[in-house]
């Protein structure tokens, strides 16, 4: 089965829907089944996105992407620096 990716806005909407459903009485598992997600997925999303508004979730995702991009740049620079040091020392 293919893995579906959810946008942060969709995740927050699902979290709110489950909260509303559980407020009416049914268990979390029943509310998750109604939405077509697993209970484990719900709790993972709640841990990551619980209490966030949609604009905050968008900002969080953009910052995570920017952080990953910067980490790749630093790693590339570290590799280049080590190569330059080897060449300068004559150990090639």
N, C-alpha and C positions, 0 to 999 in steps of 0.2 A: 504494500500500500504506500502510495506517495505521501511524503510529509508535507502538510500544508503550513505555509507561513502566514501568520496573522500580523497585521499592522498594530502598532501600539493603541491606536484609537479603537480598533475592534476588541482588543484584549480588555481595555478598560470598560468598554460597554458590556462585555461578557461578565466581568467581575461585578459590575453594578447589577446586572440582571440576576445573577446568582444570589447576591445579597438581598434583592427584593423578593425573590422566590423563597429563600429560607426564612425571611421575615413573615411570610404567610403561613409557614408551618412545615413544608416538606424538608427532608434532609438535604444536605449538600449534594450527596450522590444523585438524588433524584433530579435536582436542578441542573446538575452537570449533564446528566443523560439527556435531559430535555434540550439542551443546547448542542449536544453532540461532542462534548469534550470529556476527557477523563478527569477523575477527581484529583489525580496526581498533577495533571496539567493545571487545574484550577489553583491548587496550593502553590505550585511553582510560580504561576503568574501573580498570585496574591503576594508572595514574598518579594517579587521584583517590582510590581506595579501598584501594590496596595497603597491607597491614600494619595495617589498622583492624579492630577487632572490631565486632560488630553494634551494640552500645550506643554506641560512639564514632561510628559512621556516622550513627546517628539524631541524636546531639547535633550533629554537623557540619551536617546538613541543617537542623535547627531553628535553629542559629546563622546559617546563610546566609539563611534566611527572615526572621529577626529583623533582620539587617543590611539586607536589601532594604527592609523596612518602615520602618526608621529613615531610610534614605536618601531615601525618598519624602517622609517628614515634613519633613526638612531642606529638600528642594527646594521643597515647598509653602510653607514659611516664608520662604524666600528670595524667592519670587515675591511673596508678600504684603508683605514688607518693601519691595521695590522699588516696588510699587504705592503704598504709604503714603508713601514718599519723594517720588514724583511728585506726589501729591495735596498734600502739605505744601508743596512748592515752587511749586505753582500751575501746573504744566506739563501740565494735562489737557485 
